Amino acid sequence: MAMATALAISGQGIDAPLRFEVASVKAVEPTLDGRYMIRMRVNAGELNYSAASLKQILQQAYEVRDFQIAGPDWMASARFDVRAKVPAGAPVTKIPEMLRSLLAERFKISSHSETRDLPMYELIVGKAGPKMKESAGDPAAPNGFTINKGPGHLEGHMMSMAALANTLAALLGRQVADHTGLAGRYDFDLQYAPDDIAATMPDRLPLLDAVQSELGLKLEARKGPVKVIVIDHIEKTPTEN
Amino acid sequence: MAKSAELLQGTLDLLILRTLELRPLHGVGIGDRIEQVTGGVFVIGPGSLFPALHRLEGRGWIKGEWGELESGRRAKFYALTMAGRKQLVEEKRNWRRVNTAINQVLAEEL
């Protein structure tokens, strides 16, 4: 009911796709060293992305990971600043839908979703059983989360195994299917050596081994069905604001 | 739901520190938790909550770190520091003293 009121106030029909009230999309010039200060935030009813690649924006819009978007390579290097105002009363869960409307309008995107047989991991319980601590009961805060304690250091709280699989998917760049059969929620402290800086962390294990030794879980590589968003058409230059 | 009540000055710090005693939480989660535990008596709006979090962080009682919710949304999560744990003990002690004193005044009325 509150939602319907908010939509009526912002002049949008109930059945029409939800759109930002106002939005600007501006191309970011390439820097000499290829480094950017990337920021992707939604705060106080405003979406604020700085130097986000089109692929990163698409990930937010379609609620998928990097490996689930198939399209031209330049989407990973073309960067944009996006500022947009969320209609009053619209929940943050509707932002992906608003981003999809914005991208369709400015970049003339057409896409379809399909399932492909891709390399992935299966998350299972190791031989010695899980080593994570079951979360203390807290029904008021059922949503799990991870805190970035530093490079290669994740602190998990109230994490379901499905949520952990999703987090690992982001770190590994592959789909991770939860086949642990563990229904509870867990707290853990995971320290591993990220591939790109492993040489500076000789005392830590690579992620796959750390998951086994610290969490008591195992990641088995195999091929399996992965939902992929295929970008059939996309313009390089967005239309005017 | 019960009608929300005005917070006594200084009690917001106690409520936040206590809420973070069990585990870190992000700002919105702290507000939701306080509202839920108090049965809707205390509804802490963002205009009060976020300045309080910044103030407590400035005093070194809590520490904010970036993380990710299950939904994939990034958020800043706040955790109690050692100094914050000590402060919470102090705040609890103060609150009990105030509570006892007010009860005594109320008992006088009878």
Boltz contact constraints between the chains, C-beta under 6 A:
constraints:
  - contact:
      token1: [A, 140]
      token2: [B, 33]
      max_distance: 6.0
  - contact:
      token1: [A, 140]
      token2: [B, 36]
      max_distance: 6.0
  - contact:
      token1: [A, 143]
      token2: [B, 70]
      max_distance: 6.0
  - contact:
      token1: [A, 144]
      token2: [B, 70]
      max_distance: 6.0
  - contact:
      token1: [A, 145]
      token2: [B, 67]
      max_distance: 6.0
  - contact:
      token1: [A, 145]
      token2: [B, 69]
      max_distance: 6.0
  - contact:
      token1: [A, 146]
      token2: [B, 67]
      max_distance: 6.0
  - contact:
      token1: [A, 146]
      token2: [B, 68]
      max_distance: 6.0
  - contact:
      token1: [A, 147]
      token2: [B, 65]
      max_distance: 6.0
  - contact:
      token1: [A, 147]
      token2: [B, 67]
      max_distance: 6.0
  - contact:
      token1: [A, 147]
      token2: [B, 77]
      max_distance: 6.0
  - contact:
      token1: [A, 148]
      token2: [B, 66]
      max_distance: 6.0
  - contact:
      token1: [A, 148]
      token2: [B, 67]
      max_distance: 6.0
  - contact:
      token1: [A, 157]
      token2: [B, 23]
      max_distance: 6.0
  - contact:
      token1: [A, 163]
      token2: [B, 70]
      max_distance: 6.0
